[in-house]
Amino acid sequence: MYPVTGCSLWAKSTASSFTIASPRPLTPGSSPAAPAPHPTHGFLEPPRSQTPEIGQPVVRQAHLVIGDGADGCPGRALFDRVHVTCGIRRVPYTWVEQTRPGGIIVLPWCPEFGTDHALRLTVMPDGTAHGRFPGFASYMPIRSQRMPAWHADDRTGHRSTTRIDPRTIGDAPAGADLARAAISGLRAFAEDDYGYRLWVVDTETPSRWAAVTYQTGADEFEVYQLGDRAVWDEVTDAYFRWVAWGEPAESGSA
């Protein structure tokens, strides 16, 4: 058995569904219950020859598959429900394709911009999916979407100042995190070990980032931006767009 990307546990029943998760997979010579370092798929499916009586439990058979959960499982689609328990930055369209119209996809959307979010999508007949963010959910990211290490400072960055307190951006509520991550596609996190500093990083090109440092009593704060994308300006623009919209929160129960 060799390492694979992604992580999946799939469950299929008469009302078909699957769950993408991080189960304990197999290693050579191990039993199905033994822990191992590589992800797996498992299918649970009732025997087709059996029709359980009303009120009786359905006996399911397990099917173990090795692969990348981001690819879905076209051989067993269409599914009515998709349950994801690994962090996702971009929803794989294969999951939408393999879910029947009216089916539901539930996942933790983890853009790594402040708070992570639960996302509930309904698949439409035209192949799109629409939904809401009903609250908080967070898991470790699926392997294929983990962000590369961002680049060290090469001393070519641009220094400026801002009147915007970086704590306003870094400590904003979940609704602001959601809006800014969706608008900009950027990652942000704060450090406060030796004073407050907010970092903003381009998730696709990690050589483009900014650091904004808070100083007590200052009227303006130092901004250092590396690369050809003004990531600090994009994040602040997205924040004030959210303010202008009336500071909407996450959408609550869907």
N, C-alpha and C positions, 0 to 999 in steps of 0.2 A: 504494500500500500504506500502511495506517495502523497506528499502534501498537495492540497488543492486549495483554490481560493474560495472565499465565501463560506457560508455556514448554513445548514439547512436540516430541519426535521419537518417532513411533510405528513399530513394526516388526511386520509380520504375515507369518506363514508358514503352512505346512500345519498345524502345531501353533501356533495363532494366539497372538501375543504383541505387546505394544507397550512402548515405552520412552518415558518422559516426561523430557525433557532440555532443555538450552539450546544448541541447535545454532546455526550461523551462518546466519541467514535471508537472504532476498532484499531488495534495494532496487531501485527502478525502474531498469531498464536494466542490471542486474547479471546475472552468471551464477550458477547454483546454488552454485558454490564460493566466491563472494565474501562477505566478512563484511558484516553489517548489524545495525542496532540492535534489530530486532523479532523476537519468537519465531515459530517455525513448527511445523507438524506435518509429518512425512514418513512414508509407509507403504512398507514393503518387502513385496512379495507375489509368490510364484512364479506364472508364467502357468498358468492353470487347465487349458489344453489340453496341457500337458507333464507327463509322468510320468517323472521322472529315474530312470535305472538305479541299482541299488544301488552305493554307493561313488562315484557321480558327484556333483559339486557342483550345487546348485540355483541356477539363474539367476533372480534376482529383479528385479521391476520397481519403480521408485520412484514414489510418489504423494505430491505435495507439497500440504499443506493448511494454511491459515492459521486460527488459532483459539486458544482458551484450553485448555490441557491439563487444567485442573480439570474441564472439561466432559466429558472422555473423548471417545469417538467411537462413539455408539450405532449408526451405520450399518454399522460393521464388527465389532461385538460378536457373539458372546461371545468373550472372550479367555481363554487358559489362563494367561498370565503378564502381569504388569504390573511394569515396572521404572522406578523414578522416580529421577531425578538432579537434582532441585531440592528445596530444603528445604521441609518440610511441617509446619505446626503442627496442622492439622485434616485428617484424611483425607477427601477428597471422597467422599460416598456413591456418586456416579456411578461411581467406579472399582469399588466393590463390586458394584453392579448390573450392570456390564458384564463382570464376571469370572464364569466358570461355576463352579458348586459344585466344590470341590476345587482350584480355581485359586489361584495364589499372587500376592500383591502385596508387593513389596519396595521400601522407601522410606527416606530419611533423615528421621527425626522430629527436628525442630529447634525446640524450645520456647524457646530462648534462655535457659535456666536452666542455667548451667554447661556441662557436656558435652552434645553432641548424640548421637543414638543411631540405629543401624540398626534398622528394624522389619520383620519378616517376618510377613505375615498369610496365613491360609488362609481362603478364602470358604466359608461353610457353606450347606447347602441352604435354611435358613430366612432367608437374606439378611443374616446377620450375618457378622462376620469375627473370627477369634481368632488370636493369635500371640504372638511373643516378641521380645525385644530382644537380638539375638545379639552386639552389640558397637558399635563407633563408626562413624558416618557423618555427614558434614556437607557441605552445599552452600548456595549462596546461596538465599534464600527465593523461592518462587513469588510473583509480583507481587501476586496477589489476597489473599495472607495476610501481607504485610509490615505490621509494626506501625506505627501512627501515631506521630509525634513526641510525646514526653511533655511535659507542661506545666511551665513554670518555676514556681518558688516564688512564691506570692502572699502569703506571710507569714501565712496563716491556719492553718498546721499545728499539730500538737500535739507537745510535747516531753515525753519521759519517759526513763527509764533501764532498762537490762536487765543482768542478770548473765551473759547468754549472750554469749560472745565472737563477734563477727560473722565471724571467720575460721573458726569451727567450721561455720558455715552456708556461707560462700562457698567454702571449700576442701574440702568434703566429697567423697567419692568418687562415681563415676558412678552407682552404684545409688541413692544419696541424691538426686542431681540428678533422676534419672528419677522417683522416688517423689514428690518435692516438686512437680515440674512437673505431673505427672499429677493430684495431689490438689488443688493450688491453682490451676493455670492461670496462674500468675504468671511474670514474667521477673525474673532477677536477674543482676547483674554487679558486679565489684569494680573499684575504682580504687586504685592505690597510688603514684601519682606524688608526692603530698605527705602520706603516711601512708595507712593502710588505711581504706577506706570501702566498705561494701556498699550497693548500691542494689537495691530491690525495687520493681517497677513492675507495675501492673494492665495487662495486654495489651489489654484492650477499652476501658478508661476511663483514659487516661494522665494524667488529673488526680489519680489516686490512686497515691501512691508513698511510699516510706520510704527514709531514709538512716540507716545505723548506723555510727558512727565508732569505730574502735579506738584506744585510747591505751595506750602501754606502761606496765605496772605498775598499771593501773586495776583496781579491783574491779567497777565497773559502767561501762557504756558508753552514750553518748548516743544516743537514738533520736528521729528527727524524722519524723513521719508527716503526709502531706497528703491530705486527702479523707476521705470517710466510710467507707472500708474499711481495717481494721487489717491491712495486708498483711504487716507484720513478724510479727505474732502468728500469722497463718495459716502463714507459712513455717516458723516455729519449731515450731509444733504438728505440721506435716507431717514435719519432720525427726525429732522424737522418736517419732512413730508408726512411722517407718522403723526407728529404733533398737529399738523394742519388738518389731518383727517379726523381729528377729535380724539386722538390717543386710544384707538380701539384695543381692547384686550383680546386674549384668545377667545375662540367662539363659544366655549362652554360645551355642554352636552349636545351631541349631534343625534 
